[in-house]
Structure formats: structure tokens, C-alpha cells
């Protein structure tokens, strides 16, 4: 999650709006986390690659391209999913869906 937050802040150098929303989605037996910003957005050409290790659109020395790859790996290991919607100049929304686990005797 921290990588998503850092990316959002860096995409809004002149300020903007950032939000995190967490909600239970009963019909999916899951929890959804929505991370939204009003930053610069991600180009359509870059979206298919953003979860690849070492892929970055940041200037040299400003990023390693590992943040979103690590986020993707953690979510995948927890049987979840992550999707992204973005429009350049408008902002980006990441939606994380994680299965809800029932605790024993709970």
C-alpha cells in the first residue's frame, strides 16, 4: 500500500486529492480497497507494464520500478487481485480485492 501512496503523492506535485476507501463486498466474500488520486495519470501504453519488475516511468534516480511489482506480488500471494483505471491529466484509481477469511470459531 505504501508504494501506491508514494506514487499518488509524486503524481500530484502541485497538489490534488488522494483517498483510500475500504469496504466489504458481501457478494464476493471480499474486502475492496480503493486508492484514488487526481494526479497526472498513467498513459495507456504504460498500463500493461506497471506491475512488471523494474518497469518505471520516473526519471533516472527517482524510482526502481519495484514498488507496484511488490504490491502485485503481495496481493497475489493472498489470493487477491489488483486493477487500475487511469486517465492522463485526471488521475488514477487502483482497486484491490482481497478474499475475506473466516477465523476459526468466528
C-alpha positions as CSV (number, residue, x, y, z in Angstrom):
1,X,0.0,0.0,0.0
2,X,2.8,2.4,0.8
3,X,4.0,2.2,-2.8
4,X,0.6,3.2,-4.1
5,X,0.5,6.2,-1.7
6,X,4.0,7.3,-2.6
7,X,3.2,7.1,-6.3
8,X,0.0,9.1,-5.8
9,X,1.8,11.9,-3.9
10,X,4.5,12.0,-6.6
11,X,1.9,12.2,-9.3
12,X,0.5,15.4,-7.7
13,X,3.5,17.7,-7.4
14,X,1.1,20.8,-7.4
15,X,-1.3,19.2,-5.0
16,X,-4.5,17.4,-5.6
17,X,-6.8,14.9,-3.9
18,X,-5.9,11.5,-2.5
19,X,-8.3,9.0,-0.9
20,X,-8.3,5.4,0.4
21,X,-11.6,3.6,0.8
22,X,-12.1,0.2,2.4
23,X,-15.4,-1.6,2.0
24,X,-16.7,-5.1,2.4
25,X,-18.2,-6.7,-0.7
26,X,-20.6,-9.3,0.5
27,X,-21.4,-11.0,-2.8
28,X,-17.6,-11.5,-3.4
29,X,-16.9,-12.5,0.2
30,X,-14.1,-10.0,0.0
31,X,-12.8,-6.6,1.0
32,X,-12.1,-4.0,-1.5
33,X,-9.5,-1.2,-1.1
34,X,-9.7,1.7,-3.5
35,X,-6.8,4.1,-3.8
36,X,-7.6,7.2,-5.8
37,X,-5.7,10.3,-6.8
38,X,-6.2,13.3,-9.0
39,X,-2.6,13.2,-10.3
40,X,-1.1,13.2,-13.7
41,X,-2.4,9.7,-14.6
42,X,-0.8,6.8,-16.4
43,X,-0.6,6.5,-20.2
44,X,-2.4,3.8,-21.9
45,X,0.9,2.5,-23.3
46,X,2.3,2.1,-19.7
47,X,-0.6,0.5,-18.0
48,X,0.1,-3.1,-19.3
49,X,3.6,-2.9,-17.8
50,X,3.2,-1.1,-14.5
51,X,3.3,-4.4,-12.4
52,X,6.4,-5.7,-14.2
53,X,9.6,-5.7,-12.0
54,X,11.9,-2.8,-12.8
55,X,9.4,-1.0,-15.1
56,X,9.3,2.7,-14.3
57,X,8.3,5.9,-15.9
58,X,10.1,8.0,-13.4
59,X,13.3,9.9,-14.2
60,X,16.6,8.1,-13.7
61,X,17.4,8.0,-10.0
62,X,13.8,8.6,-8.9
63,X,12.5,5.1,-8.9
64,X,13.5,1.4,-9.2
65,X,10.3,0.1,-10.7
66,X,9.8,-2.4,-7.9
67,X,7.0,-0.7,-5.9
68,X,4.0,-1.9,-7.9
69,X,5.6,-5.2,-8.6
70,X,5.9,-5.9,-4.9
71,X,2.3,-4.7,-4.3
72,X,1.1,-7.1,-7.0
73,X,3.1,-10.0,-5.5
74,X,1.7,-9.5,-2.0
75,X,-1.8,-9.2,-3.2
76,X,-1.4,-12.3,-5.5
77,X,0.0,-14.4,-2.6
78,X,-3.1,-13.5,-0.6
79,X,-5.4,-14.8,-3.4
80,X,-6.4,-11.2,-4.3
81,X,-6.4,-9.1,-7.4
82,X,-5.5,-5.5,-8.3
83,X,-6.8,-3.4,-11.2
84,X,-6.1,0.1,-12.4
85,X,-8.0,2.8,-14.2
86,X,-6.3,5.9,-15.2
87,X,-6.7,8.9,-17.5
88,X,-3.8,11.2,-18.1
89,X,-4.4,14.6,-16.6
90,X,-7.3,13.4,-14.5
91,X,-5.9,10.7,-12.1
92,X,-5.6,7.1,-11.2
93,X,-7.6,4.6,-9.3
94,X,-6.3,1.3,-8.0
95,X,-8.8,-1.3,-6.8
96,X,-7.5,-4.1,-4.6
97,X,-9.8,-7.1,-3.9
98,X,-8.9,-9.5,-1.1
99,X,-10.9,-12.5,0.0
100,X,-12.4,-12.3,3.4
101,X,-11.1,-15.1,5.6
102,X,-13.2,-16.5,8.4
103,X,-11.4,-17.1,11.6
104,X,-11.9,-20.5,13.4
105,X,-14.8,-20.3,15.8
106,X,-15.6,-16.9,14.5
